[in-house]
Amino acid sequence: MSAQIHKNIPDSAGLNAFDADRALQDLAWLYLEKADYTRALPELQRMGSLTQQLEELALTADKNPPTLQIRARNGADLERIHKHPAYMELERYAFGEFGLAAMSHRGGVFGAPDKLPPMVKYALVYLFVQAEFGLCCPLSMTDSLTRTLVKFGSEELVNTYFDQLTSQDMDTVFQGSMFMTEQAAGSDVGAIDTTARLEDGEWKLYGDKWFCSNPDAALGMVLARPEGGDAGTRGLSLFLLPRTLPDGSKNAYRILRLKEKMGTKSMASGEITLDGATAYLVGDPGQGFKQMTDMINMSRLANGVRSAGLMRRAVSEALFISKNRTAFGKRLIDLPLMRRQLMKMLVTAEQGRSMVFHTAKVLQASDAGDAKMAKVLRILTPLIKFRTCRDARKVAGDAMEVRGGCGYIEEWSDARVLRDAHLGSIWEGTSNIVALDVARATRREGALDALFDYCSTLLTEAASKGLMVGDVLERLTRSVDFLNAVANDGEREGEVRAAASAVYNAVSATVLAWEDAQLSERAGYAGDRLALARAVVAHKLTATDPLSETEAHEAADAALLDRALAEAELATPMAAQ
């Protein structure tokens, strides 16, 4: 199948999302070692080729959300969540065929002798989410739960559950979840009142959890307060909650209902009540919040990857439509206002892509024991969660406009992408919460200083290859000074979001320039990353007068947009039926 057009309605169905994305090919080459790139390339191409098939499954799952059966026909407690076969097929691709929840924890996926680097996983998820967003939540929670369990859990717990958490066999794989939110404890985690009691040598949990994605997962990480524990986050401990006990009986917690949501309709989210549920302590008592933070941070990064993928899907569709649809006797790409709109979308989407892929590089170094990269990761993660996730909402909305009335129709991708994009700014911390976390990392942990030093090194590398990056360094320095001043002045909390946005934009321009310098060695590279860096400086880090005449940078914008459009596919007229 190939992209087609019928009566001025272009349809991109059948395009390979990887082959049609030259920038993704370039960045995979840049961020992966040669052996990993060689191993991952056919899998990336295969995932790209499945875009339409996965999209059809996702549309079906979206229209047929999961249902909760409370009781069996004989009155016995059941609490079974029924998932549509289309969703289960998506699970088979993600967990089984591609091993997306396993590859960061063991060898064997795609025949690799050892764990694959984060970039392989994130690049594949980046493609997968362009078709399906909802399933990516259970996927990332399983991935991050496994990481947290291995990092903090006892040897016995790890040995008991690791193989099932990393299985690619759909008959044996265990999915994970995270139960943290309560009615009185959303962003304020310290208000959690779920109680853990030690009864006959076993921990039993009592309380309600208000928003539980994937509530019937085989394993959940739960924050609870041991009886008599301190108030606030310091009194919380982390527990592993199995759905089924070792003797095969159902654990003592009930799924009360499923939520009816704006987006991610394919994936079940619900409420649970814990009635003395058996759980296993993970790590040290009273360290639960600190340990759960590791899981949350991994989920935040995954959230950023998903938001970047949604932006790419939106931009890809917008470029395709603008190249293949006409209005007023012209192609949409030849209309000045459309070109401005497309340019803004393109720059924002590429910022997000570079930020999440580069952070995957930083994560790999941090996990290898690099203390400085651990600090850089500490601040990059909330920056991405804050800005990339918010940007996805705007880009998705603008893309819907490009398709016009069809964009509002559910059989196209636009409406679902827009609905799903809004969740990125909510779960794992709202925009205000993660912006404050950026300030906290700056004030308490010296993470901003580490980030500035690291970015300065990247710009030095770019300059050594002949790139003129003085303007990027100047904006980076000013944005870092701004955030430092705000983070260390309690009276300026209202400026935290603006300061965090400035740093995000400056760091993204830095990373884009560095990418350009590295990619200059790759045959066929068009040189667009530096042009994108300069566009970030011009559009997002330079004051403009809204009443002024046309900006001087528009010629450069036009050249950048033309190259992006040149890569967009041409549709073939559909034969008369």
Residue pairs with C-beta under 8 A, 6 or more apart in sequence:
1 13
1 14
1 52
2 14
2 15
2 572
3 10
3 11
3 12
3 13
3 14
3 15
3 320
3 324
3 569
3 570
3 571
3 572
4 10
4 11
4 13
4 14
4 571
4 572
4 573
4 574
5 11
5 324
5 325
5 571
5 572
5 573
5 574
6 573
6 574
8 325
8 326
9 325
9 406
10 320
10 321
10 324
10 325
10 571
11 571
12 316
12 317
12 320
12 569
12 571
13 52
13 55
14 52
15 51
15 52
15 320
15 569
16 45
16 48
16 49
16 51
17 47
17 48
17 51
17 127
17 130
17 313
17 316
18 24
18 25
18 44
18 45
18 47
18 48
18 49
18 127
19 45
19 48
19 49
20 48
20 316
20 567
20 568
20 569
21 48
21 312
21 316
21 567
22 526
22 567
23 350
23 353
23 528
24 44
24 123
24 126
24 127
24 312
24 353
26 519
26 522
26 525
27 123
27 353
27 354
27 357
27 515
28 37
28 40
28 41
28 44
28 119
28 123
29 37
29 519
29 522
30 515
30 518
30 519
30 522
31 119
31 357
31 358
31 360
31 361
32 40
32 117
32 119
32 120
33 117
36 116
36 117
36 119
36 120
39 110
39 111
39 112
39 116
39 120
40 110
40 116
40 120
40 123
40 124
43 98
43 110
43 120
43 124
44 123
44 124
44 127
47 98
47 124
47 127
47 128
48 127
50 93
50 131
51 127
51 130
51 131
54 90
54 93
54 128
54 131
54 132
55 131
55 132
55 413
57 86
57 87
57 89
57 90
57 131
57 132
58 86
58 90
58 131
58 132
58 133
58 134
58 266
58 416
59 410
59 411
59 416
60 84
60 86
61 84
61 86
61 87
61 90
61 132
61 134
61 265
61 266
62 134
62 265
62 266
62 410
62 416
63 265
63 410
64 84
64 86
64 87
65 84
65 258
65 265
65 266
65 268
66 81
66 82
66 83
66 84
66 87
66 258
66 266
66 267
66 268
67 81
67 82
67 258
68 79
68 80
68 81
68 82
68 255
68 257
68 258
68 268
68 270
69 78
69 79
69 80
69 81
69 82
70 77
70 78
70 79
71 77
71 78
72 78
77 250
77 254
79 216
79 250
79 254
79 255
80 216
81 215
81 216
81 255
81 258
81 268
83 91
83 268
84 266
87 134
87 135
87 266
87 267
90 132
90 135
90 266
91 135
91 138
91 170
92 170
93 128
94 100
94 101
94 128
94 135
94 136
94 139
95 101
95 102
95 139
95 142
95 168
95 170
95 173
95 175
96 168
96 169
96 170
96 173
97 168
98 109
98 124
98 128
99 108
99 109
99 110
99 168
100 121
100 124
100 125
100 128
100 139
100 143
101 139
101 142
101 143
101 146
101 165
101 166
101 173
101 175
102 108
102 109
102 166
102 167
102 168
103 109
103 110
103 112
103 115
103 116
103 120
103 121
104 115
104 116
104 118
104 121
104 143
104 146
104 147
105 115
105 143
105 146
105 147
105 150
105 162
105 165
105 166
106 115
106 166
107 113
107 114
107 115
109 116
109 168
110 116
117 360
117 364
118 360
118 363
118 364
119 357
119 360
119 361
119 364
121 143
122 302
122 305
122 356
122 357
122 360
123 357
125 136
125 139
125 140
125 302
125 305
125 306
125 309
126 305
126 308
126 309
126 312
126 353
126 356
127 309
128 136
128 309
129 136
129 305
129 306
129 309
129 310
129 313
130 309
130 310
130 312
130 313
130 316
132 266
133 263
133 264
133 306
133 310
133 416
133 417
133 420
133 423
134 263
134 264
134 265
134 266
134 267
134 420
135 266
135 267
136 302
136 306
137 213
137 214
137 264
137 267
137 427
138 175
138 176
138 177
138 213
138 214
138 217
138 267
139 302
140 298
140 299
140 302
140 303
140 306
141 175
141 176
141 177
141 178
141 213
141 214
141 217
141 299
142 165
142 174
142 175
142 176
142 217
143 176
143 298
143 302
144 176
144 178
144 294
144 295
144 296
144 298
144 299
144 302
145 165
145 176
145 177
145 178
145 219
145 220
145 221
145 295
146 162
146 165
146 166
146 176
147 294
147 295
147 298
148 221
148 238
148 282
148 291
148 292
148 294
148 295
148 298
149 157
149 158
149 161
149 162
149 165
149 221
149 240
149 282
150 158
150 162
151 291
151 294
152 238
152 282
152 283
152 291
152 294
153 240
153 280
153 282
153 283
154 280
154 282
157 240
157 280
157 282
161 174
161 219
161 240
164 172
164 173
164 174
164 218
165 173
165 174
165 176
165 219
167 173
167 174
174 217
174 218
174 219
175 214
175 217
175 218
175 219
176 214
176 217
176 218
176 219
176 220
176 221
177 212
177 213
177 214
177 215
177 217
177 219
177 220
177 221
178 213
178 220
178 221
178 292
178 295
178 296
178 299
179 209
179 212
179 215
179 220
179 221
179 222
179 223
179 241
179 272
180 189
180 192
180 209
180 222
180 223
180 292
181 209
181 210
181 211
181 212
182 191
182 192
182 193
182 194
182 207
182 208
182 209
182 210
183 208
183 210
184 191
184 193
185 191
185 192
185 193
186 210
186 211
187 429
187 430
187 432
187 433
189 223
189 233
189 236
189 289
190 231
190 232
190 233
190 236
190 289
192 223
192 224
192 225
192 236
193 207
193 225
194 205
194 206
194 207
194 208
194 209
194 222
194 223
194 224
194 225
194 274
195 205
195 206
195 207
195 224
195 225
195 226
195 227
196 203
196 204
196 205
196 206
196 224
196 225
196 226
196 227
196 237
196 239
196 279
197 203
197 204
197 206
197 226
197 227
197 276
198 204
198 226
198 227
199 276
202 278
203 239
203 278
203 279
203 280
203 281
204 252
204 276
204 277
204 278
204 279
205 222
205 224
205 239
205 241
205 253
205 274
205 276
205 277
205 279
206 274
206 275
206 276
207 224
207 273
207 274
208 271
208 272
208 273
208 274
209 222
209 271
209 272
209 273
209 274
210 271
211 259
211 269
211 271
212 220
212 269
212 270
212 271
212 272
213 267
213 268
213 269
213 427
214 267
214 268
214 269
215 255
215 258
215 268
215 269
215 270
215 271
215 272
216 243
216 255
216 268
217 243
218 242
218 243
218 244
219 240
219 241
219 242
219 243
220 240
220 241
220 243
221 238
221 239
221 240
221 241
221 282
221 292
221 295
222 238
222 239
222 240
222 241
222 274
222 279
223 236
223 237
223 238
223 239
223 288
223 289
223 292
224 236
224 237
224 239
224 279
224 288
225 235
225 236
225 237
226 235
226 237
226 285
226 286
229 235
229 236
229 237
229 285
229 286
230 286
233 289
234 286
234 289
235 286
236 286
236 288
236 289
236 292
237 281
237 282
237 283
237 285
237 286
237 287
237 288
238 281
238 282
238 283
238 287
238 288
238 291
238 292
239 279
239 280
239 281
239 282
239 288
240 279
240 280
240 282
241 251
241 253
241 274
241 277
241 279
242 251
242 278
242 279
242 280
243 250
243 251
244 250
244 251
245 251
245 278
251 277
251 278
252 274
252 275
252 276
252 277
252 278
253 272
253 273
253 274
253 275
253 277
254 272
254 273
254 275
255 270
255 271
255 272
256 270
256 271
256 272
256 273
257 270
257 271
258 268
258 269
258 270
259 269
259 270
259 271
261 269
261 423
262 419
262 422
262 423
263 416
263 419
263 420
263 421
263 422
263 423
264 419
264 420
264 423
282 288
282 291
283 291
296 428
296 429
297 381
299 427
299 428
300 381
300 382
300 384
300 385
300 428
300 429
300 434
301 356
301 359
301 363
301 381
301 384
301 385
303 385
303 389
303 424
303 427
303 428
304 352
304 355
304 356
304 359
304 381
304 384
304 385
304 388
304 389
304 424
305 356
306 424
307 352
307 388
307 389
307 391
307 392
307 421
307 424
308 349
308 352
308 353
308 355
308 356
308 388
308 392
310 392
310 395
310 396
310 417
310 420
310 421
310 424
311 345
311 348
311 349
311 352
311 353
311 388
311 391
311 392
311 395
311 396
312 349
312 353
313 413
313 417
314 345
314 349
314 392
314 395
314 396
314 398
314 399
314 414
314 417
315 342
315 345
315 346
315 349
315 395
315 399
316 568
317 399
317 402
317 403
317 413
317 414
318 342
318 345
318 398
318 399
318 402
318 403
319 342
319 346
319 564
319 565
319 567
319 568
320 568
320 569
320 571
321 332
321 402
321 403
322 331
322 332
322 333
322 338
322 342
322 402
322 565
322 568
323 331
323 332
323 333
323 565
323 568
323 569
323 570
324 331
324 570
324 571
325 331
325 332
326 332
327 335
328 335
332 338
332 402
333 339
333 342
333 565
338 402
339 558
339 561
341 398
341 401
341 402
342 402
342 561
342 564
342 565
343 535
343 557
343 560
343 561
344 398
344 539
345 395
345 398
345 399
346 532
346 560
346 561
346 564
347 532
347 535
347 536
347 539
347 540
348 391
348 394
348 395
349 391
349 395
350 512
350 529
350 532
351 388
351 391
351 504
351 505
351 508
351 512
351 532
351 536
352 384
352 387
352 388
352 391
352 392
352 508
354 508
354 511
354 512
354 515
354 529
355 380
355 383
355 384
355 387
355 388
355 504
355 507
355 508
355 511
356 384
356 388
358 511
358 515
359 377
359 380
359 381
359 384
362 373
362 376
362 377
362 380
363 377
365 373
366 373
366 374
366 376
366 377
372 450
372 453
372 454
373 454
375 445
375 446
375 447
375 450
375 451
376 447
376 450
376 451
376 454
378 441
378 445
378 447
379 438
379 441
379 442
379 447
379 448
379 450
379 451
380 451
380 507
382 429
382 434
382 435
382 437
382 438
382 441
382 500
383 438
383 500
383 503
383 504
383 507
384 504
385 428
385 429
385 434
386 431
386 434
386 435
386 438
386 497
386 500
386 501
386 504
387 500
387 501
387 504
387 505
388 424
389 424
389 425
389 431
390 424
390 425
390 431
392 421
392 424
393 418
393 421
393 422
393 424
393 425
395 421
396 414
396 417
396 418
396 421
397 418
399 407
399 414
399 417
400 407
400 408
400 414
400 415
400 418
401 407
403 412
403 414
406 412
406 414
407 414
407 415
408 414
408 415
409 415
410 416
425 431
429 437
431 497
432 497
435 496
435 497
435 500
436 493
436 496
438 483
438 487
438 496
438 500
438 503
439 483
439 486
439 487
439 493
439 496
439 499
439 500
440 487
441 447
441 448
442 448
442 483
442 484
442 487
442 488
443 487
443 488
448 480
448 483
448 484
448 487
448 503
451 480
451 503
451 507
452 476
452 477
452 480
455 476
455 506
455 507
455 510
455 511
456 473
456 476
458 510
458 511
458 513
458 514
459 469
459 472
459 473
459 476
459 510
459 513
459 514
461 514
461 517
462 469
462 513
462 514
462 516
462 517
463 469
464 517
465 517
465 520
467 513
467 516
467 517
467 530
469 510
469 513
469 533
471 534
471 537
472 506
472 509
472 510
472 513
472 533
472 537
475 505
475 506
475 509
475 537
475 541
475 542
476 506
476 507
476 509
476 510
478 502
478 506
479 499
479 502
479 503
479 505
479 506
479 541
480 503
480 506
482 498
482 499
482 502
482 503
483 499
483 500
483 502
483 503
485 492
485 499
486 492
486 493
486 495
486 496
486 498
486 499
487 496
487 499
502 541
505 536
505 540
505 541
506 541
508 533
508 536
509 533
509 534
509 536
509 537
509 541
510 533
512 529
512 530
512 532
512 533
512 536
513 529
513 530
513 533
515 529
516 527
516 528
516 529
516 530
516 533
517 530
519 525
519 529
520 527
526 563
528 560
528 563
528 564
531 556
531 559
531 560
532 560
534 553
534 556
535 553
535 556
535 557
535 560
538 551
538 553
538 556
538 557
539 553
544 551
